[in-house]
Every structure is written in C-alpha cells, then in structure tokens.
Amino acid sequence: MLIQSVDSNDPSSSEITPRPIYSERRYFLKQLAQGVAGASLATWASRQAIAGVAAPGKLAPLPGTASSIAGAILMEKITTYQDAATYNNFYEFGTDKADPARNAHTLKTKPWAVEVEGLVKKPGRWGVEDIIKWSAMEERIYRMRCVEGWSMVIPWVGYSLSEFIKRVEPLGSAKYIEFITLADPKTMPFVGSAILDWPYREGLRMDEAMHPLTLLTFGMYGEILPNQNGAPVRLVVPWKYGFKNAKSIVKIRFVEKEPVNSWGRVAPQEYGFYSNVNPNVDHPRWSQATERRIGEDGLLSKKRKTLMFNGYEKQVASLYAGMDLSKHF
C-alpha cells in the first residue's frame, strides 16, 4: 500500500472540518457503534489545545482494517489526537513533553530507507514505501504506558512486525533484534547532547518481536505518523514501557547476543532490557503502581492502578514463564 498524496482537487470532510475536531468525530462515531460513546463525547466536548503548541495539519491518509488479533482493539476512551501529537518523549527534539511537536518539523522523512543487516538471509536496504506494501495494514487501539507514570490509548496503523521478519528470513542463530534510529544533528536539534549515546538503540528478543501484538507502525488516527510520533516508521510494543518503542527507525539488525539499549547504557540500574510494564517493580526514583491517563485525569484526580504487562498479561505472560521479573526488568 502506497502512502497516498493529499494533493487533491476534491476537498475531504477532514479539510472542511478543522483537523482536531474531524479526528475526534471519526472515533466518536466508531465508539458509538461499540457502545462506549459517552466517554468519547466528553473528550470531544472538552478538547483543549496545549498552550503554545499547534496541532499538526492534515496528514496523508493511511487506512487500515480493524485487527482480528486478540488485545489489539480496546473498549476504552481513545486519547485525543491533540494530546497524542503534542505530549511526547522524543529526546532528539528536546526533553520537554511539548518540545517534539515544536521542533520536529525539521525532520525530513522523504526519502527514507531502512537497512536490514546481521544474521539474516535477505539483508538489504528498502524504501519505506516498499516496506509499507509488504503486508496488509491494520488499525490497532493500544494502551501505551510511559515509565514516568503517564499513559494514553492510541489507534495505531501498521502490521505485525513478524510479517517483516518473515520477509527477510533470519537465521536460526538470530536470537535478538536491534533497532537503530536516525541521529541527524542537522534535522534533530538535540542529537549530540549529553543525554544519551546517539543514535538511539533498542532491542527485542526474537519471540517478543514475533508476537502478533508487536506492531511495525507507519500511522495513527488513520493518517501517516506525525514527525514527533516517530515518522515515518516506528515500533509499538504495547506491553512495554514507551521508551522501548523505537521511533524513526533506519536500521534493523539481527544478532545472537542481547543488545544493549540506549537507556541501559546510560542508567542500567534504572532501565532494564525487558522494560515490561510491571506495577510490582518500582523505578528507583518513583513508584510504578499507578498511572495518570493523559487528557482524562487532572493532577488532583485519583490515578489508575497500573496493570501487569499494561493489561496484556493474558496475551504475553507466557513469554516470560519461569523468569524472575524483578531481576529481568
């Protein structure tokens, strides 16, 4: 499936209606059919922009069919597009939550290619437009949980990473996959800062990467990804903390030994390789037992209890059978 052009002479409903309202209306109608419209209507009516940060304009559409994979669709209130696109961690563009939306317009996503290397039968370099066509697109509504204690519910568009992996045919000796992201100081103003050892790196065990919930992601809310959300291609692993979900990927490497991820290099005592959402294992500087859902809870409101594996325990707990999850955090 090609990313479609937005240069059309016929205005769409999203061009006639302001973009944020159109996005909320589309999901309100969907949830109305699912019987959970009350919460969505409240969100729609109370939407407010974050001061000083403009919402992205209309982006190219990237439709996907509803996923049939268990756990990929939630009966929960969807976070507003405005919140999801303006409250981000993307340290290449700044450390404040509003910095990525302010600064990521400098990112150049065309042309874009992803290089595959390591223990694989079909190494190579492919344009993102070609990778998009490797499998049918799905829309999946996932909970997302940040290690800092906030969470969102976002409709992502992509396909299972396993489809990509099968296409490049890893060798039997490949036990892990390493994801390396863009580190371009010309378009990413905070690359080169002392925060991290650039480029940003993440990794998954092969069975985690092959799990059907793990999503190679190209869009959200029915459109291509905004720059600040990891355009043009990112990883979404919904049972892990957000920093595990590598953004703006340029290289995928198949390896035998466990790769060291970026936060594991900087602070291994705080950020383990697995990064599974586990309310019973606190971050050394704060509790992980509760969370604040962005756009839903005020600062004085009661927080939600954090769910084991971010609520995907039924689907993924078997991956970690017999492991000490307080040691392998």
N, C-alpha and C positions, 0 to 999 in steps of 0.2 A: 504494500500500500504506500503510495507516494504522499508526502505532505502536500496538501492542496494549496494553491495560490489563493490569496484573498483579493486579488485584483479582479473584481467582478463588476459589471455594469448594473447588475440587479442587486439592490440592497437587501440584505437578510434582516430578519427580525432583530438580530443582535446589533445591527447597525442603526436601526431606527430607535430601539430602546437603549438607554445607557447601559454599557457593558456590565457593571456590577449587578444591576437590577435584573438584567436578562439572565445572568448566570444563576442567581438565586431563584428566579421564577421557574427555570427549567427543572431544578432539583426539587422545588416545592411541588410541582405537578407530579414528578416521579414519586415522591414520598406520599402524596395524596393517594395515589393508587396503592401504595403499600400500607396505608392506614396509620402513618405516623406524621401527618402533615401539620399537626398542631405546633410541634416544636419548630419545624421549619418556617412556618408562618411567623412565629415570634421572632426568629432570627432575621427573616426578611424585613419585617417591620422595624426592627431596632438596629439595622445595619448602620454603622458609622465608620467613616474613614479614619485611619490613623493620621494624626496631625503631622503635616509636613511631608507625607509620602503619598504620591499619586498611585492609584491602581493602574496596572498595565492596560494598554488599549486592547482592542480585539485582536486575537492571535489566530493563526491559521487553524482550521478545524482538524481534529484528529479523532474521528468517531471510532467507537469500539462496541462490540456486542456485550451484553451482560454476561459475566463469568458464571460458569456452572461449577466452579471449584468451591468446595465447602469452605466457608470462612471468608470468602472474597467479597461478599455483599453483607453489609451490616444494616440492622434496623435501628440506626442511631441518627441523631441530628448531624447533618453534614456541616463542617466548619465553612464559614463564608469564604468565597474566593478572595475577598479583600484581605481577610486575616491570613489565609494560607499564602498569599502572594506578598505580604508585607511584614510578616513576623517570621524571620528565618535565621538559621545559623548557616553561614557560608563565609568562612573567615577570609577567603580570598578577596572579599569585598568589604570587610570590616567586621568588628566584633559586636557592635550594637545590633539588636534584632531588626532595626529598620535600615541598617546600612546596605544590605544586599539589594533591596528594592531601589534605594537611592543611587547605587553605584554600578549595578550590573548591566546597565545599558551599554557599557563599553565592551562587553563580551561579544566576540564575533563567532557566530555559530554556523556560518556558511562560508566556505566549505568545511566539512567536519568528517573526520575519519577515525575509526577505531582499529588499532593494531592488535592482533592476536599472536601470541608467541609462547614458547616453552614446550611443555610435554603434550603436544597436540599433533594430529596427523595433517591438519589443514591450517597451518599458520598463514597469516596474510594481513592485508590492510583493506578495510572495506569502508565505503562511504556510508554515513548514517541513513541515507535514503534507501540504500540497498538492504541494510540490516532491518529496517522497518518492514520490508516486504518478506522477510524470512518466515513469518508466522502471522496468523490472524490476530488482530488487535482485540483486546478485551478491556472493559471498564470494570475496575475493582475498587470497592469502597473499603478502605483500610483505616484502622486506628493507627496513629503514629505517636510515639512517646519519646520525649527528649530526656536525656539524663538529668537535665536541670529541673525537671519536675513539671513540665507543661506538656499538653497533648492536643491533638487535633484528629478529626476524621475527614479524610480527603479521598475524592474519587480520582484514581489514577488511571491512565490508559497505557497499555503495553501488552506484553505477552510473557509467559513463564520463561525465566532465564534458561531453564532446561532445554527449550527449543533451540536457543542459540548454542548451547553447549553441544547438543547432539550434532548440530550442523558442522562444527569444527572438529569433532571426533577426538576427544582427549585420549591419551594413552592410559593404560592401566596403572602406570606409576604416578599419574597425576592425582594427588590427594587433596590439594587445595587450589583455590583460585585467588589471585591477587588482582585488585582493581587499582589502576593508577589514573589520576585525574589531571586535567590541564593545570599547568602552572606557568602562566604567561604574565610577567610583570607589566607588559605593555597594555594589557586589557584587564588585568586583575590587580588593582592598586595596592592590595595588602600582601601579595606574594613577595617574599623577601623579608617580611617582618620576622621577628624572633619567636613568634607564637608557635610555629610548627617547623618541622624539617620538610620543606617542599620538594617534590609535589606531594599532595595528599594521597595516602595509600590506605586501602582496606583489604580485607580478605574474608573468605568463607571456606569452611570445609566442603568437600565435594558434595556430600549428601545434603548439606544445607542449601547449597547452590542449586541442586537438582530438585529440591522440594517444590511442588507446584505453586505454593504461595509466594515464592521468591520471584519478583517481577523485574524484568528489564523494561524500563519505563521511558516513554517518549512524550507523554502528555498528562494533563489533568483537567478536570472540569470540561472535557470534550474538546480541548484545544491542545496545541503543542505546548511544551513546558515553557513558562517564563524563564528568562535568564537566571533570576535569583533562586529559582527552584531546581536548578541543575540542568538546564538545557545544554545540548539537545537530547542527551541520553544519560540516565542515572539508574541507580539501583534502589529498589524498595524491598526491604525485608521486614515485614510488619511486626514480627515478634521480638525484634531487637531495638535497642536504643538508636535514636536518629543518626548519631554520628557514624553508625555502621553503614548507612545508605549513601554510598559514594555518588557524588554529583559530577556532571560534565566529564564523563569518562573518555579517555583517549587510548588506554591500553588495558588489555585483559591478558593476564599471564597465568599459565597452568604450571603448577610447581608441586614438588614432592613434600617439601617441609613447610610447616606452618609459617606464613609470612608475618612479619612484624608490622602492625598497623601504625598509622601516624600518631594517634594518641597513646598507643602502647609504647612508642619510642620516647615521648615527652614525659609521661607520667604513668608508668606501668603499675604502680601501686593503686591507681585510681581507675584505670581503664583497661580491662582485660580483653583478650582476643574475642571471646564469645559475645559479650555485650548483650546477653539476653535480658529482657525486662523481668526483673525478679524483685518483688517488694521485700523479700527477706534478706537481701544483701544491700546494705546501705553504701552509698558513696561515702568515702572517708570524711567528707565535709558536710553531708546532709543526708536526710532520710530519703528512701525511695518508696516508702509505704503509701504515700498519697500523691495525687497529681492535680493540676489545675487545667481544665479544658479551656483552651483559648476561645474567647467570644461567648462563653457560657457562664463562667463563674467570675464574680467580682473578687477583688482582693480580700474582702472580708467574708466571702461566702465559704461554706463548708466544702472542702476538697473531696474529690473522688478517691476511693481506695484503688491503689494500683493493682491490676490483675496480673496473675502469673503469666509469663510469656505474652503480656499485653492483651490477654484474652484469647490467645490462640493455643492454649495448652492442649486442648483435645487434638489439634492437628499436628503439633510439633514436639510434644513432650517425649515421644518415643525416640527422637533423635539423640536424646541425652540420657537415656536409660542407663543407670549404673554410675553416672558421673556425679561427683561432688560439686554441686552448682555454687557453693560458697567459695570453693577453691578455683573452679573453672568459671570465673565470672566474666 
